[in-house]
Every structure is written in C-alpha cells, then in structure tokens.
Amino acid sequence: MNTISKREEQGMDLAQANAKQQAAEWVAKMTIEEQALLLSGDGWWATHGIERLGLPPIALSDGPHGLRKVRRNDSAGAEGSVPSTCFPTASALAATWNTDLLGEVGRALGREAQAVDVQVLLGPGINIKRSPLGGRNFEYFSEDPILAGRLAAAYIEGVQSEGVGTSLKHFAVNSQEDERMATSSDLDLRTLHEIYLTAFEIAVTEAKPWTVMSSYNLVNGTYASENAYLLSDILRRDWGYDGLVVSDWGGINDRVAGVEAGNDLEMPGSGDYNRKKIIAAVNEGRLSKASLARAATEVAALILRAVAARKPNPTFDVDAHHALARRAGAEAIVLLKNDQNVLPLARNKTIALIGGFAKSPRYQGAGSSMVNPTHTSNAFDELAKLVDPSQLSHAAGYDGEGDTTAALIGEAVRCAQAADIAVIFAGLPDSYESEGFDRAAIDMPPGHVELIEAIAAKQPNVVVVLLNGSAVSMPWAPRVNGIVEAWLGGQAGGGAIADVLTGRANPSGKLAETFPHTLEQTPAFPNFPGRAGHAVYGEGVFVGYRYYDAKRIEPLFPFGFGLSYTEFAYSSIRIGAAQFDADRDGTVTVEVDIKNVGRVAGKEVVQLYVHERSPEVVRPVNELRAFEKVSLEPGEQKTVRFVLSRRDFAYFDAHHEVWAVKSGTFDVRCGGSSRDLPLTASIDVQAVKARVKPLTRRSLVGEFKDVPGGEAFYVELVRALGFGALLAADDEGTMTQDQIVLARKARMSTFAFIDEMPAIKVCAFSHGKLTEARLDEMLDLARTRLSA
C-alpha cells in the first residue's frame, strides 16, 4: 500500500493539533452568535467566515471520482460546474484492487481541487453494497469492508497529501436510496461493527480524513446526524477521530441534538433557521456552551488547516490526468469470460462494433457526482487509432434508453454477420441507476438483451462489453465467447476499453462485488429496499460472498474473480509461526509464492482469506483479510508477504461489545478469488474467551463469572437466591442412576435460569436478602478489578 511515512504522519498530526489549539483560542473570542454562525454553511458550498476576527470561509465540492465545483455558491448546480477530469467511478476503481493507483488518483484530484480553490472534496463514499439494487452502488467500492476500507485509506492519503481535505461518507449504514432521508437501518450490533463500520474504521484510523460526513438515514431509530453512539462513542472515543463531522446535504433532523451528539457543520446553510435554535438552546441551558464551543472549534480548525495548506498559483496537467484516467480505467476492467481466446482481438480480423454505447458511452453515474469532463472518448474512435479503421463497422442496435426495434436489430445483425467478430456494447442507461432511487431489478434493458441474443444466434464470435455501475444479470452469457466488464470508466473509458480489447493492456481487474444469476439469489432479497420507514438487515453479517459461501450458492461470477491474458500459478504458502497468541503476539506473517506461467506480462491480485474451524458463533466460511496486487513478467515468480494481527481472527461479541477471539485452529487460504483458493495453511490461535465490558445492574448473573475475581460475587448471588446448596458437589454415591440423571438435569435447568437473570432481579427474587446497595458495591468492586 502506498502509505504516508511516519514523519509525514507526525507532521500531519502536529498540523492538526496546532490548528485545533489556535481554533480554540479564536473561538474563545467569539460571541455565542458567532460560534453558532460557524455551525452552518454559507449557501451550498462554503462555510461562514468571521470577518471581525479575520477567519475566512472555505469551499467544499462534490466528488468523489472527479471535482464538481458548481459555478454558483447559492445553487445546487443546475447551471453546471467547472471542467475537471472524470476518473472511473468507485465501483470501477475498486475493481483495480490497487491501493497505489487509488493514491495516484487521489493526488490528481487534490491537485485539481487546489487549482480551482476547493479546500474539501466530498468523498470517498464507502458504504457497503448490501444489494446490487442500490442506486448509488456505482459511487461505492465494495461489498467487503476490508477492501473498501483500504482503498478508501489510499484515496484519502492521496488527496490530503496535496493539502486538500476529504469527507469520508456516508456514516453510516447507508445502503439504499429509496426514502433515504426517512428510513431507519435496523441491524444488530455485530453486523453493524463487522460489516458496516469496519471500512470506516480502517479509513479513519489509517488515513485520518479531515472530515466525516454523516448519512441521511436513521440507525436503529436515531438519525445518523444526531446519533451519539456513532459520532461520539465510536468515531471519536473508540477510533480516536480528531476531525470535523459534516452533515450530508440536507441531512440534519434536530440541529440541537446533532450538535450535542457531535455533528459539527450543517450543510448546506439554513440561514438563521437552525442558528436561532442553537442560540436559544444555549441560553435556555438545553445545550451546553462547552458543546457549542467544541463544534465551533472543529469548524474553525478545519478552516485554519485548509487555509494553511493552500498552494500558490496551483495548476494541473489536463492531458496527464486524462492519461491517468485511461490507465485507471484499463486496470479496472474485469475480463469475465474469454472462451477460445476470443480476446485480444486479432489484428487481421474485421470487427463490428454494435450498440450506441460504442460511440456514445455511459462513463459516469447520475446525481451529485456528475463531472463536467475535460475530455471524452469512445471505444469506436479509440479503436480506430489502434487498428486499421477499414476493419471497423458500426450499428446502433438500440436508442438512448436501451429500447430497440426490428429495424435496428436487423441492421445490427447484418453488420455483425459481415464481420469476423462482433463486439456488442451494452449495460445500463442513466435512467436505470442513479443517486436518488434504487434499481427495480438487476436486468439490463430488454432491448440490450434482445440485441445480444439476436446477434449471438447468427455470429459465432461475440464479445459483450458492459458499461454499468453495478452487477447485472446475464441470461445470454452461455451464448457469447467473451464478456468484458468495463464499468463506468470515466472520460477516458473509451481508450481504456480499446487498450484491453487489443491487448495493449492486459486486463487485471477483479470483481469487488458478487454478480448473481438472479435477484432472488441475493442476500437481502426480499428485504431490499426497506419501506415504510424501516430497512431490516435480516441477512446479518452474511453480505455478498459471505452469503453465497454459507448457502453454497454458485453465483454468476464470484467476488474477487477476473481473468487475464496470461496465467498464474500459486505454489506455496507459509505461516511464520505454528501458534499465535492473539493477546500477546503482535502479528504473524504469511508468505505466498506466485508465478506468471503464461506468455505475456500481467498483474494478479493475491487474496488472503481466514476461516475459523470451530467458531463460537456462526461465522462466514471465508473472510477477506488481506490482498496485494503484483506485476509479473512471463516466467517471473514473486513472494507476497502479508501480516495478520489479532483483529484478523476476531469477531464482534455484541453481548460484551468487544472484538473477541476464540482459541482454536484457523485456516489461512490464498488464491485468485473467493472461490479459487488453492493454497491453505493452518495456525493455532490462543486467546482469552472475551474481553468483558464493565458490569451493570442489567448484566446477567452468569456474566459475573467472567470478571476477574467475580466468582465470589457469583456465589453470593446464587446463595441470595436460595440455591447455595447446588454450588456444592452432589453426593451421587448414594443415588441410583435414574436419580443421578434427574438431579443433574434439575441442576442444569436451575443454573440456566439463574445465569440468564439480570442481576437487579436477584434483589426481588431474594426478598431483599441482596440489597440494591450491596449489588452496587459489588459492581463498583468489579469495575475496579477490570481497570486494574
């Protein structure tokens, strides 16, 4: 991973600390009214400044795959934005599995932001792809939190290395667009932490984004913008986040509650509407002055940090960024099928390019992330630069909405039959996937499907190139030779496709999301999208490949899958130790040997998964824990080294609210996709059962046994209930075998009842033998022992 150095990290921490200290001094000089003014934007894209103190405003702008600087601050952007490079969308960039490349794209975005005087780029978006129906999936990375988190961290580090802040979004559990401002994402704590928070945790702790954006939705009944558990307990306390929290645009519900919970900046500005509420709440004692000052300090610190990072006379190289977009687009392309080595295209063959997308491609998603590109390209024109133009022909096949007619089909079939090979461009129009609504199905437009089927029936050599932001069904897949997933490849996507089709670039993309055969196969079906104010996450931790593995369902294409024009052989896996003490040993190393056994240079994504043989709770079969993209010349072999830590073997114990590891044997599996893991090695992991949380009156009696020295408390509770005799070993010597069986059953049933009882209930059940005062004394002693 392309990470910042320790010295750079320390410098960034110092800069943040200095900005925070200076901001606190400035805020102390402000009136309550001025502090409240800072907590809301000035128009759509700027913060307020405090002219009296010389504190200037700063500008924020949409991303994340390109800068969308709106020309007017008082507008959402209907009149357009300034030109900038449109890079491939997040779903495409994720398919590269290349953290170094994500860092390059981030640095380019940072340079462009500097050039147009933007201080915070609103991205990346890293919400988990719970269902392929998610309307904004093109703007998110993956169904897997490790992949999403590490790609996001690389992107953030890249942008912020240029002195421009990022806004990690949308925090949290924002997986659908339908009713997105009014729906509660309802899920258990284990699922929340393992799946939906882990990517944010990685990005926050590794890359330290300047801002985090709260999401529109509610989480378990509380709006994310005023959810203290998310914003204060987890983000700031547990992860140590020391930056600003900004609302999604229009994401504020109760402004006063949001300030108290840790949501610092409201965007866009609401004039004095919410400002009056904040001032009144402070004056009436409903909002503390300290809370107001804390939030104002975060905004002022962001402004000071951004102003200090402004560069003199910033510019960027338009052509170089276009070339980077082309390279990124090519590396994002996933070769899904290549029967009879139909690709790369032979130089001496005639090629029929079929479909409107061949000349008028869909290269980005619709909604707030739409970029005004500096250039555009299409596959037809770019191919004409790489092959003899006389080899190419074209037929539209369908209209802009994907509809077709008999005449369009007939023309396309004739064009395809006259060529040696037909390359059909298909996918999803803007009306099928966009911010603001979820997809109704995973099917492509009927006109695209009809076109593919008609040509495949007449032409034996067919390649389908897909332009889409998320998974689609492919009932026609068995009848074509090649399938190329080109995603929404950005402004240079046409050139990227041409590079891959001709072999100028060897495809190395891997799926960052599972492609199912049908919608009914998907984990969230039929619960997605949630309606009537609630989205029930009933699939729990079994999202994406975790679900398909557990249900033993063969998807259309599995997570992590992607072909190449060369071949790779995995030959050896070695773990640095036979045993790993998860509570004492810091890390354990895993080494994997991989060789390019083909005839051309290529890149392979080496993926490492962990499997627990005898889990204490139901766990996924395999879970991605590490990955590395390696470049290999023909015949070249490399050793890839991974480092695993305690967390890589852990699950979230929702009862104790800790990451727990169970002692036992784990398998470490490695290969080229979630369903192709030829190498396996095992390791014995030692760990305490769990790290318990402090006991409370609501803690179960059985939990007292888990606390250091808590056995004596447990005995006292059992005796107070009148079952002290059961604590002693039964004298089974005088019993018949039937009596022994009955006695053991009675003992087991009684202790099952006792252990599952909240401790406070012992006071009533014991008729006051255990007083509330004595219970509180026990709890205080237990907390003291835990902290010792």
Helices and strands as residue ranges (DSSP letters): H 6-28, H 32-38, E 41-42, E 46-47, G 51-53, E 60-62, H 90-96, H 99-115, E 120-122, G 137-139, H 145-160, E 165-171, E 184-186, H 189-191, I 192-197, H 198-207, E 211-214, E 218-219, E 222-223, G 224-226, H 228-228, I 229-238, E 244-247, H 255-261, H 273-283, H 289-308, H 318-332, E 334-338, G 339-341, E 351-354, G 356-358, H 379-386, G 389-391, E 392-395, H 406-417, E 421-427, G 430-432, H 446-456, E 462-467, G 477-479, E 482-485, H 493-502, G 519-521, E 534-536, H 545-551, E 568-575, E 579-581, E 587-596, E 602-612, E 623-632, E 637-645, G 646-649, E 651-653, E 658-660, E 664-671, E 679-686, G 701-706, H 711-720, G 724-727, G 732-734, H 737-755, H 760-765, H 772-787
